[in-house]
Amino acid sequence: MTKNVLILPGDGIGPEITAEAVKVLNKLVETDGLDIAMEEDLVGGAAYDVHGVPLADETMDKAHNADAVLLGAVGGYKWESLDISVRPEKGLLRLRKEMGLFANLRPAVLFPQLASASTLKPEIVAGLDILIVRELTGGIYFGQPRGIRTLENGERQGYNTYVYSESEVKRIAHVAFQAAMKRNKKLTSVDKANVLEVTEMWREVVDEVAKEYPEVEVKHMYVDNAAMQLVLNPKQFDVMVTGNMFGDILSDEASMLTGSIGMLASASLDENNKGMYEPSHGSAPDIAGQNKANPLATILSAAMMLRYSLGREDLAVKIEDAISKVLDQGLRTGDIWSEGCTQVTCSEMGDAVVAAL
Ligand code: NAD
């Protein structure tokens, strides 16, 4: 059955990089029987300019009806002074919230050809391939009560609530175990169970869910140790699962091990593996419209879409292999260029991936 994909290019370099991902998907439609119908719409500043809001209701409806959403990036200088309620980022937040995207998957993959781009020694990071699964709609970022109050002695006190219910932990654990089953079957659950009761329960629930995945080797690690191990010996990790706040911090740390923001994909999934896929970087207004951006993070996001929402693991691998081939050929956009390589434009990079397919 034909799957529907909503393409939301957004602002800045968004339209340039999504155009290259669409090129790659179209190639697979032509040659590999990929059965998808793509429709494009506006989000972010581009939507504000036309509709006066960063996401029109009809676009939201299209996202609900689609099998997956592929997004470029939103934001830019032009919209920075708008009222916060209609800023471009609000369009993204509405999509995440209304689509119920509770699982954020951020791979930190370092193609061996780019090992010199990392700040860590090449032998520590070459071939790095970690998937961080972060709970996205719960935990301390959303817990109630929260606020800043004034105590009887006149001193102000800020407070937040770190709360997870069993069902929230269960559903993110299942996403992580299922991802581990598709990879090297190793899962590290990150918590602070020695200090926080919430994560003591998190650990127990993960162990319960583990019984359903006997092939997956499970380890628990305190978050402070995890932060250290990521820098010391990052290749020990396959899939990591953790709550919203720890995941926010660890996924940024892990992504920087790779040293190249233009290479990092992401997926946010709902309970039925329907998802929104986007590069981890922003709209890069400083290079927008110059055909300079690296489209590979967006093309890798399209690969994740094939893997997690469209049931075509084979084509996801095919895209990843094609990118590896292009890097072997020494082709690089400016952000990942190094001595001895050939610098190419955004569209030339997309063309090279299509040719490698
Ligand atoms: P950014 O990620 O857009 O850019 C940071 C730096 O990385 C810039 O120098 C940029 O040129 C470079 N860069 C980013 N992506 C690149 C790519 N694919 N190829 C080559 N170079 C790339 O972050 P920023 O400058 O902090 O934010 C710019 C705008 O993007 C802001 O409006 C911000 O709100 C928005 N933003 C959007 C998202 C999103 O849509 N998910 C995420 C982060 C920031």
Residues whose N, C-alpha, C, O or C-beta is under 5 A from the ligand:
A	BS01	NAD	G72 A73 V74 G75 G76 G262 P279 S280 H281 G282 S283 A284 P285 D286 I287 K292 A293 N294 D335
